[in-house]
């Protein structure tokens, strides 16, 4: 039911989150009806909030990833541009271990 899409490193080479110099590594899947996305995301050491050693996942890195994921799902669902109008992220607990591999999910309810 999910189809694989991995072209972002080449389609947006300068993008902060998915470009060639990105501190993330992302594998993306979208459901065939374009209403759900499941991503495997590797947060590299430069996604950390540490100064001289690796810390927990940086809140800005988390928000940037969620912003891109929801906008991408909206773009695919609407088959056009779907910019983010507002994004609020409530950090419930630290992102650990860093570096680490995490699962991110987004979906369209309506």
C-alpha positions as CSV (number, residue, x, y, z in Angstrom):
1,X,0.0,0.0,0.0
2,X,3.0,2.3,0.4
3,X,5.1,3.4,-2.5
4,X,8.7,4.4,-2.2
5,X,10.0,7.8,-3.3
6,X,13.7,8.8,-2.9
7,X,14.7,11.5,-5.2
8,X,15.0,14.5,-2.8
9,X,18.9,14.6,-2.7
10,X,19.0,15.4,-6.4
11,X,15.7,17.3,-6.9
12,X,16.5,19.9,-4.1
13,X,20.3,19.8,-3.8
14,X,20.5,23.1,-1.9
15,X,17.6,22.5,0.6
16,X,18.6,22.6,4.2
17,X,16.7,19.5,5.3
18,X,16.9,17.2,2.2
19,X,19.8,18.6,0.2
20,X,23.2,17.2,-0.4
21,X,24.7,18.8,2.7
22,X,21.8,18.0,4.9
23,X,22.6,16.7,8.5
24,X,19.7,14.3,8.0
25,X,19.4,11.1,6.0
26,X,15.8,10.4,5.0
27,X,14.0,7.5,3.3
28,X,10.4,8.4,2.4
29,X,7.3,6.4,1.7
30,X,3.8,7.7,0.8
31,X,0.6,5.8,0.8
32,X,-1.0,5.4,-2.7
33,X,-3.9,7.7,-1.8
34,X,-1.4,10.4,-0.9
35,X,-2.9,10.9,2.6
36,X,-0.1,9.4,4.7
37,X,3.6,9.6,4.9
38,X,6.1,7.5,6.8
39,X,9.7,8.5,6.9
40,X,12.8,6.9,8.4
41,X,15.0,9.8,9.5
42,X,18.6,9.6,10.6
43,X,19.6,12.5,12.8
44,X,23.3,12.9,12.3
45,X,25.6,14.5,15.0
46,X,25.1,18.0,13.5
47,X,21.4,17.8,14.4
48,X,22.4,17.9,18.0
49,X,22.3,20.9,20.4
50,X,25.7,20.0,21.8
51,X,28.5,22.5,21.8
52,X,31.7,20.4,22.1
53,X,30.0,17.0,22.3
54,X,26.8,15.5,20.9
55,X,23.8,16.5,22.8
56,X,20.1,15.7,22.4
57,X,18.2,16.4,19.1
58,X,17.9,20.1,18.4
59,X,14.4,21.5,18.5
60,X,15.0,23.6,15.4
61,X,16.1,20.4,13.5
62,X,13.0,18.6,14.6
63,X,10.7,21.5,13.6
64,X,12.4,21.8,10.2
65,X,11.9,18.1,9.6
66,X,8.2,18.3,10.6
67,X,7.7,21.4,8.5
68,X,9.1,19.7,5.4
69,X,7.3,16.5,6.0
70,X,3.8,18.1,6.3
71,X,4.4,20.5,3.4
72,X,5.6,17.6,1.2
73,X,2.6,15.5,2.0
74,X,0.3,18.5,1.3
75,X,2.0,19.1,-2.0
76,X,1.6,15.4,-3.0
77,X,-2.0,15.3,-1.9
78,X,-3.1,18.5,-3.6
79,X,-0.7,18.0,-6.6
80,X,0.5,21.5,-6.2
81,X,2.2,23.9,-3.8
82,X,1.1,23.7,-0.2
83,X,3.3,26.1,1.9
84,X,3.3,25.9,5.7
85,X,1.2,28.7,7.2
86,X,1.8,27.9,10.8
87,X,3.7,25.2,12.7
88,X,3.8,24.6,16.5
89,X,5.9,21.9,17.9
90,X,5.6,20.9,21.6
91,X,8.7,19.1,22.8
92,X,7.6,16.4,25.2
93,X,10.9,14.7,25.9
94,X,14.5,14.8,24.6
95,X,15.4,13.2,21.2
96,X,17.9,10.5,22.1
97,X,20.0,8.7,21.2
98,X,22.0,11.1,19.0
99,X,23.0,10.4,16.4
100,X,20.0,8.1,15.9
101,X,17.3,6.7,13.6
102,X,13.7,7.8,14.1
103,X,10.3,7.1,12.5
104,X,8.2,10.2,11.5
105,X,4.6,10.0,10.4
106,X,2.2,12.5,9.0
107,X,-1.3,12.1,7.6
108,X,-4.3,14.1,6.2
109,X,-7.5,13.5,8.1
110,X,-10.1,15.3,5.9
